[in-house]
Amino acid sequence: MSTQKLSTRNLIFIGMMLFGLFFGAGNLIFPVFVGQQAGTHYWPAMIGFLISGVGLPLLGVAAIGITKSDGVFQLSQKVNRFYAYAFTILLYLCIGPLFALPRLASISFEVGLNPFVTTNHRSGGLLIYSILFFLAAWWFARKPSKIMVYVGKFLTPAFLILLAALLIMVVAKPMGSGQLPVGDYVKSPVAAGFTAGYSTMDALAGLAFGIIVVNAIRELGVTEPTRVARDTIQAGSIAVIFMAVIYSLLGLLGRNALGQFSRAANGGPVLANVANHYFGDFGNLLLAILVILACLKTAIGLITAFGDTFKELFPRIPYAALIILASTVPLIFANIGLDRLLLFSTPLLYFIYPLAITLILMSLLTPLIGESHWLFGSVTVFTLIPAILDGLNALPANLHNGWIADILSVGRLLPGFSMGLGWTVPALVGLVVGWCLARIMPQK
């Protein structure tokens, strides 16, 4: 077995690759929106956002490394095989063709290119742009072994240089100091920031991208499992340090923008206004390049991860066919508009995130509590029902009637339900029940 060590240079490249894969569309606009909504409660809200938007992705990558798993499918088999198929397919559909990939094209067009396209031509412009965008992402994803070169060595450094130009101005010439918080950020800024981090989808992506990091490390000659696990965690740490700093500055951008501009429906218009404020027309061009680079590198990673995983789940389907599917389906969904995408994706994220969080935490705790199917199964079952309720509660308010209203009335009995955290207490109960069952029931 190889004992080769990963050089510091390659470790940094892999960390940059992982950062590049993580940092896409939502990572630009959601912290901006959190900063704007939180206002003077910026710091507690950002702490909550960083826990779910940075801490959980790192734990997801670490779970793949520490358990020496070959990906999320093997990791979720600790519950059972049927659940592993269902959870893995749903996770990759969320971060792939259904939501995350379409959002990458929608955001990069609406934030970056809208200023250059007249209102009458925006529908056609989005269609043409999304075709070119997914064609480019598919082209790079054809050779997954080259992903570290494409993303880690070229696209990510270019993205960081452009982003630094904007964020330096945010710190050097602030536009304001924030206004009063609104919504849930008034009374519970930490919890509101935490659930806002769901929208980045990074905890899900951490489970998905972990295997890309593992494969990249192995291809560099490091094959001893313990060393691979260590290098995976170190690369993840490099990525999330970059993410934490940039998230904090983007949140500051959103908070201070209220000194010059009114509140917006999402962080996209805020970014556009701020870039134009600091750099004029050149700011529009800078933001366009910045957003397109951010979204393209993440799209390459998501298409690659989708192809690799579904090839494992369904070996008879060629990788080439899978990445074509992952590139064409989001092309269709991208053209329904950003606001509609967010409307549909949020309830599903509130459902799947609790399942992902408990799987990550349980996997990390296996050295202490073991990995009995009774234990993993009990926590999952106790989390599943409140996760469904959290998802229903995240539906638009005009749908909270009839049988949905009746079910939600039961959900409101759970602590933290109004904040999308109704699953936490049941999950802890499931942990206790599963721990007891693991000790009195035989393990097959």
Secondary structure, DSSP 4 states (H G I P E B T S, - for coil): ---PPPPHHHHHHHHHHHHHHH-SHHHHHHHHHHHHHHGGGHHHHHHHHHIIIIIHHHHHHHHHHHTT-SSHHHHHTTT-HHHHHHHHHHHHHIIIIITHHHHHHHHIIIIIIGGGS-GGGHHHHHHHHHHHHHHHHHHHHT-GGGHIIIIIIIIHHHHHHHHHHHHHHHHHS---------GGGTT-HHHHHHHHGGGG-HHHHHHHHHHHHHHHHHHTT---HHHHHHHHHHHHHHHHHHHHHHHHHHHHHHHHHTTTS---SSHHHHHHHHHHHHHTHHHHHHHHHHHHHHHHHHHHHHHHHHHHHHHHHSTTS-HHHHHHHHHHHHHHHGGG-HHHHHHHHHHHHHHHHHHHHHHHHHHHTHHHH---HHHHHHHHHHHHHHHHHHHHHTS-GGG--THHHHHHHHHTTSTTGGGT-TTHHHHHHHHHHHHHHHHHS---
